[in-house]
Amino acid sequence: MQKTALITGGNKGIGLESSRYFLARGYKVIALARDFSTFELSGEKNVSECVFDLTEVGQIPDLIGSIGPVDVLVNNAGVMYSLPYDAYPQEKMESLLRLNLEAPVALMREVGKQMVARGGGRIVNNASVAGQVGHPDIWYGISKAGIINATKSFARILGPDGVLVNAVAPSPVETDMLEVIPQHRREAFKESVINKRFATAAEVAEAIGWLGTTSPAYINGICIDINNGAFPR
């Protein structure tokens, strides 16, 4: 039976490359985003577009109920503002936390129920090195640290019923989000890594795809660093 992957932010960047990864392996892909005007996979067989605003967290149970069974959930959608900690508008902080943290937790909760009832599934969260270091965007770092912790928590909660919950923590990636990082910070980062470049979206998607498909079942509740030596541990 054909499996289904639900990928938030699956219309661009890492999400788009993740959509391609699962599509190439025979999955039905449900890409969730607010806008599909430039979606490169529009019209492709086995690709569905789900228009939804993830900041509407209270609507997520109905959303998942309408989508049907999901075998793989990729929590990829997120936002970063790169604002000073002492000049961070309340509305920006609240919307960031809803999208980056509350929505993924709600999706894990709702999809997790389905997966437990069906005997298993896989969840992959796109976190960030920002959740592991003292990141300049305070609230972005907090949201990603929260996702790493939620990954471990849900692995413990859902794991006994056959659900694998893991995460990846990339450093800056060549996507639209790179544009909100000041130029001097971009240059400093490239000097800090082994290969003197940013990660590509496809490289991160390869790790997400592996965790969502064929990684061993004993890998559960972990976060894979993808930072090319910027944060060696």
Helices and strands as residue ranges (DSSP letters): E 4-8, H 13-24, E 28-33, E 47-51, G 57-59, H 60-67, E 72-75, H 90-97, I 98-102, H 103-118, E 121-126, G 129-131, H 138-158, G 159-161, E 163-170, G 176-180, H 183-192, H 201-213, E 223-226
